[in-house]
Amino acid sequence: MVSPPHEAMHRIFQHDPGLFSRVSRFLGIDLPKPIGATALPTDLTEASPVERRVDTLLRFETAEHGAFLLAVEAQGKKDPDKPASWAYYVSYLWTKYRLPTALLVVCQDHVTAKWAQQPVSSGPAQLPTLTLRPLVAGPHNMPVITDPDEARADLVLASLAAITHAAEPVVNAILKALSTALRDAPQDVADPIVEFTAHGLGNRPAKHLWRNLVAADLSFYKSYISEEIRDEGREQGRVQGETRRAAEDVLLVLEQRGLDISDDTRTRITECGDPETLRRWLRRAVTVHSTDEVFTDEEP
């Protein structure tokens, strides 16, 4: 199953194809801003039972270098089978479209990034017939954007910075700068950035900070993450309501049986937030001879 971080790491380039030219300077090259960009089909399957699908495929048109293809792959961990697949993607695309083809691998940790950027040859050491040298974007070379003004100048790049540094302590400062910058952005601009960032963080601890920032700073946006927070609030309210009613049921049974209920007992029952405990007390309330017996064998 494809994970949300995997999707965010490559789909962000579909959302803003020009992002690659802005990222390229951090990769040691300087590509001009494209004058046109088109998303192409990602299915590279031939007439064989093996399905091969690149994550994102873009065709760029540039004034200086003409057209070229960019295949974007999201990589979450080292995989010894991947270099052969990547070499296939590049050679197949080159053959099919007759265009120069580049490969960008996006990673979220230093170990995977270091592994991915190593050149791999398909032939023997003395005959490196085809050598794969992917470009790699990761925490080792993506910018650390902690200034809201800098984030505001390029929201998509700031989102990618958060995604690629998701496992780094600095991600908290990046997220705070990004959320501040998004306050001034139109909703149709901010919503995809909020979601790309949330997906890219996955289940890492920074996800909770981002949710809180979105709830506090961007509460007027109706993005999926805001809806998710509201749904959780409604669910929490439902559970609290059921717990309150369960406590009332325990007290009602004790009162109907004519048992004396002290203030301490009433407080202990009404402040209990565990539905299972309240159900256990309700069952005991039907048969006990005093309210103290409701809590038999339980620590106060």
N, C-alpha and C positions, 0 to 999 in steps of 0.2 A: 504494500500500500504506500502510495506517494505521500510524504509528510508535508505539512504546511510550510516549514522552512525551505524544503526542496523547491516547492512551487514558487515561493517568494523570491528566491535567489535568481531564478531565470526569468520569471514572468515580469519582473520589474523592468527588464529591457524591452519587452513587448509593449509595456505601457508607455515607455519613453525611449524609443530607439536611439535618440540623440545622446542618451546617457553614456553610451560606449565611447564616443569621442571625448567626453569629459572625464571618463574613467581612465582613458588610455594614457594620459600624462602621468598617472600614478604607477603605470606599468612600464615606464621607461620608453614610451614611444609618444609621438605627437601626431594624432590623426586630426585632419580638419573636420569641422562640423559638416555633416552630410547635407546635401541639398535635397535629398529624398531618401526615404526608408520604407521598406515593405516587409511585412511578416509573411513568410512562406510556409507551406505545409511541412510539418515536422516528421511525417512518416517516410522513412527511408527503406521500407521493406521492398525487396525484390520478389521475383517469382520463386520463392523458397519458403519452407515452413518456419523460418526464423524471422521474427519480427524485430526490426531495428528502428528505434524512434529517438531522435535528438530532442532535447528539452525545449529549446527555442531556436528558431532559424530566422535570420533577418537578411534582407538584401539591401545594401547601401549604395547610394549614388553619390559620388563626390566629384567636385569640380577638378581636382588635381589628379586623382588616381583612378577615375572612372568608377566602375561598379565592382563590388566584392561582396562575398557572403560572410556572415558571422554566425557560427554555431555556438550557442551558450549552453553549458552543462553545469548543473548544480551537483556538487559532490560533498557528501556528509562524512565520509570516512575513506580510508585507503581501500582500494579494490584492485587486486592484481589483474583482473580481467578487463578493466576499463581502458587502459592504453590501446589494446587491440581494437576495442569497439570505437574509440575516438579516431584511430587511424582509418578505420573503415568509413566512418562518417565523412571525414575530410576528403578522402579519395573518391568516395561515391559522389559527393556533392560537386567536386571538381569535374568529375566525368559527366555528370548529368547536366549541370548548368554551364560548364565551360567558363567558370569564373574563379579568380583567386579566392581561396577559402581560408578563413581564420577560425581558431577555436579558443573560446574563453571559458575557463573553469572557475566557478565561484565557490569558495570554501568559507567555513566559519571557525576553523581552528588552525593553528600553526603547523601541526604535524601533517594534516591532510594537504595543506597548501604546499609545504616543502616537498612532499611526495609527488603531488600533481605536476609541479613545474619541472621535474627532472626529464630531460630528453630521453626518449625511448626509440630504439632502432628496430626495424623488423628483420634485418638481415644479420649475419654474423658480424663480429666486431670489426673484421677487416673489410666487410662489404655492407656498410650501412645504407642499403638501397633506399629505404624510406624511413626518415627520422621524424618523430612527432615532437614538436616543441610548443605546447599550449601556453597561451597567456593565462596567468592565474591571478585572480583578485581575491584577497582575503585580509585577515587582520594584520598581516605583515606589511601591507602596502596601501590599504584603503585609508582615506583621511579620517582623523578623529575630529569631528565637528561638534564643538561644545559651546560655540558662540551662536546665540539665536539669530543674529544678523547674517552670519555666514550660512546657517541652515536655511534662512528665509530666501537667500539668493539662489539656492538650488535644493528644493525640498526633496526631490527624488534622490539626489546624491546623498543627502543627509539620511534618508531612509535606508539606502544601501549601506552607509557607514554603520548605522545601528544594527543592520542584519549581519554584516560581516564581523562586527565586534560583539555579537550577542553573548558570547561566553566570556568576555573580558570585563573586568571591573569598571572600565571607562564607559561602558554602555549606558550606565545610569545618567552620566552627564550628557551624553549624546541625546538620550531620550528627552531629558528636560529641555534641552535647547530646541529640539524638534517640536515638542508640544507647544512651546512658547511661540515658535515661528508660525505654527499652524493656526494660531488664534486669528491672524489677519487674513488667512487664505479663504477664498470662496469654498463653499461646501463641496462643489463638484471636483475641486482640486484636492481638498483635504481628505475626503472620504477614502479614495484609493490609497493614499499615503498611510492613513491610519491602519487600513487593513493589510497592506503589504508589510508594514512594520510588525503588526501583531502576528501575522503568519510566520514571518522570518524569525521571530524570537522563540517560536515553538513553546515548549514547556519549561524553558529556562526561568530562573528566578526573576529576570528582568521583565518577564511578561506581566507580572503582578504590578510592577511599578508603572508600566505603560498603561495598563487598565485603569489604575488610579489617576494617572495624569489625564487620560482621555475623559474620565468621569468628571474630574474637577475643572479642567481647562477647556474641554471641548464638548461640554454637556449638550450644546445645542445641535451637534451633529447627529444625524440618524444613521450612523454607520453600524455595521453588524456587531462590532464590539460594544457599542453603546446599548444596542438592543439586548445583547447577551448579559450585560450588567443589570439592565432593568429586569430581564427575565429572572436572574438570580435573586434580585430583590423581592420580586413577587413570590418566588418559591420560598424564600426565607420567611416572608410574612405569612404564607400559608402554614408552614411548619410551626411558627410561633403561635398562630391561632389554634392549631390542633393541640399543642401543648397546654395552652391556657385552658381550653375546654376540658382536657383530661384532668388537670388539677382541680377544676371546679367539680368534676364528677366524683373525685375521691372525697372531697369535703362534703358534697351533697349526701353521699351514702353514709358517711359518719354521722352527719347531722340527723338524717332520717332514722338512724338506729338509736338516737338519743345519747350518743357518746359525747363526753366532754372534750372539747377541742381547745387546747391552750393556744396562746398567741404564738409561742415558739413552733408548735406543730403546724399551725396554719401558715406561718411564714415559710417553714421548710417545704411544705407541699406546693405553695404558690410560686416559690422561687426555683423549684426543680425544673430544669430545662431538658431532661432526658425522657422522651416519650415511653421508652421501654420500662424505665423505673416507675413511672406513673401508672403504667398498666399493671405492673406487679403490685403496687400499693392498692390499686383499685380492687384487684382480686382478693387481697387480704382484708380490705375494709368490709367486705361482705360477711366475714365470719369472726373477726377479732372481738375480744371482750373489752379492750381499751385501745385508745389511739396509739399508745406506745408500742403495741404489738404490730402495728403497721410497719414499723421500721425494724422488726426483729432481725438480728444477725447483720445489721447494716451500720456502718459508721455514720455518725451525724455529720 
